[in-house]
Amino acid sequence: SQTIHQWPATLVQPVGSPLSLECTVEGTSNPNLYWYRQAAGRGLQLLFYSIGIDQISSEVPQNLSASRPQDRQFILSSKKLLLSDSGFYLCAWRGKQGLQTYEQYFGPGTRLTVT
Amino acid sequence: SQQGEEDPQALSIQEGENATMNCSYKTSINNLQWYRQNSGRGLVHLILIRSNEREKHSGRLRVTLDTSKKSSSLLITASRAADTASYFCATAPGGYQKVTFGTGTKLQVIP
């Protein structure tokens, strides 16, 4: 069965520090991968999505970047965090077996607090 | 920007009552999905309705879709305290890869 992992679960970082959040998927190959951010009590904002290794689409201009060095690994990074980067970061994957596969599977999330 | 907007933003009902939440979207779609999020957790897929369907059922869930009005509704019948969560609609406008979510309805079911 497929599993998606995110770490760390929680993170407190000072303004101006770097960031690296990691997401890995097990039990599937060549998935679409997604990074979302959720502000407290709000909806999900799509940040990046990837249809393959080194194929990343950015949805929101910001000081964040994403990379996909391996098929089932998706990394969210920042060189210098801002207070506004605080939030709940969710990684998700979706299969590509036919155009009927639309369901997304989410990881447990990372709670980031920038102080 | 958000593709979908849920209404109401928050809903509080007594256990056993039905809960209805609505989603409006902006562009044409080929399907619409509903997800549930327990506090501080990831989202879980509930149900998908295709653009050529008008209504779909899954257990205590009933989803309707009106493509002419670009709207969908999720009905949870005979609610339980365990249904307390936020509910989001999601669409993939303009293609298969990119999925965007609405703003969510926060449902509280009081035992």
Interface residues (C-beta under 8 A of the other chain):
Chain A: N32 Y34 Y36 G41 R42 G43 L44 L46 Y49 I51 S57 E59 F88 L90 A92 R94 L99 Y102 E103 Q104 Y105 F106 G107 P108 G109 R111
Chain B: Q2 E6 N31 Q33 Y35 G40 R41 G42 L43 V44 H45 L48 F88 A90 A92 Y96 Q97 K98 V99 T100 F101 G102 T103 G104 K106
